[in-house]
Amino acid sequence: MIENTMISRDITIVNALGLHARPAAQIAKLAAKAISSVWMISDGEQVDAKSIIDIISLYCPKGSPIRFAVENAQDIETLNAIATLAESGFGEN
């Protein structure tokens, strides 16, 4: 059995419009595939990355530093997919 540990990736929001509804939905869709919790942390606030409303509540304009974290090593692929999506500008650049 794999031990539960928090694994994280730090990214910076690069798309001009920042983190709005469409990117939030993309994140939540990927996060829903995880077997454990997926967290999004910005400016000291931590929210559930499986919730579009929680993600939008963070208010993350272009240039915002974000940390994505998972609680289980089995979710590393989900974490990497979310980070890659964010680093690519959510297909908006």
N, C-alpha and C positions, 0 to 999 in steps of 0.2 A: 504494500500500500504506500502511495506517495504521501509524504508529510505535507500538511498544509502550511504554506509560507506565503508571505506577501511578495509578489514580484511586480516591479513597476517599470514604466518607460516614460521619460520626459520628452515632450515635444513643444513646439511653438506654433500657434495658429498662424498660418501663412496666407490664407485666402483673404481677399480684400473685404468681403462682407462679414468676416468673423464667423463665430459659431451661432448660426441661426437655425430655423426649424428643419430645413432639409438635411444639413450635416448632422444635426442632433438625431434625426430619424435613422440616418445611416449608421451612426455609432450604436444606437439602441438595438438596431437589427443585428449587428455583429455581436454585441454584448449578450444578447439573448441566447446565443449559441453556447455560452460558457456554462460549465457545471457549477461553478462557484460564483460568488459575488464579483462584480466588476465595478471599480470605483473610479471616479473622475475627480481630481483635486485641483483647485485653482484658488489662489489668494487665500489660503487657509480654510477654504470650504471644501467639504467632501460630499459628493452626491452619488446616487446609484446610476451607473452608466446604462442601465437597462430601461431607464425612464426618460422619455423625451422632455417632459416638463422639468424634471430635475436638472437635466443638462442645460436647457435654455436658461434656467434660473441663475446659472453661474455668471452670465454676461461675459463673454470672452471675445472681445474684438481682435482684429489682426494684431499680432505681436504678443498676445497673451501666452505666458508659459502655463502648460497643463501637464499634469501627471496622471497617467492611467495606471491602475493597479489591479491585479487579480489575486485571489486568496489561495489558489491551487495551481501548482506547477503544470497540471494537465491542461490548463487554459492559456499556456504560453502562445499558442498559435492564434488564439482569439486576440490576445493582447497585442501581438505583433501586427495582426491585420488592422486593428483599430489605429495603432500608431502609424502604420504605413498610409492608411486612408487620410489621417489628419495631416501628415507631413506632405502629402501630395496636393493638399488644398481642397480635398473633398471633390475633386474633379471640376473645380471652378476656375482654376488658373490656366 
